[in-house]
Amino acid sequence: MYNVFVYGSLLFREMVEKLCGKTVEMQQACLHGYKRCAVDGADYPAIIKEETSKVKGKLIVNLCKEDLDILTFYEGDEYQTTPVEVKTENREIISALAYTWIVGIDRLLDWDWDKERFKQKALQFYISEIIPQTIKEFNELKN
């Protein structure tokens, strides 16, 4: 089973559950040693290492390999899965995977991603268009 720390579009339960096709368990969590940045020209953020920073997000727990595979496919090739340790709201330290940015810093902006802006401007488009397309492409690759 896998635990995944999310900090962007996957903070929205309906996104994760549509991708995985099931109910998931999520809890508040914090990742120390990373910074979240808005990505120029994108609706989604990135995280990069920065020792003095922290990122508030959510921990999705007990995902199976197929769940992890579709989330990784959704994230795309700008990210890699990186083992991290996050602190839950119960102050428990949990090992998890996080999608960290790997394509250089030239597209990263010097401010944080805006969750509320994503919710207002892009969430419904992602749910109605991006997620179904992602699932279709993922299933085509598997077959």
Secondary structure, 3 states (H helix, E strand, C coil): CEEEEECCHHHCHHHHHHHHCCCCEEEEEEEEEEEEEEECCCCCEEEEEEEEEEEEEEEEEEECHHHHHHHHHHHCCCEEEEEEEEEECCCCEEEEEEEEECCCCCCECCCCCCHHHHHHHCHHHHHHHHHHHHHHHHHHHHC
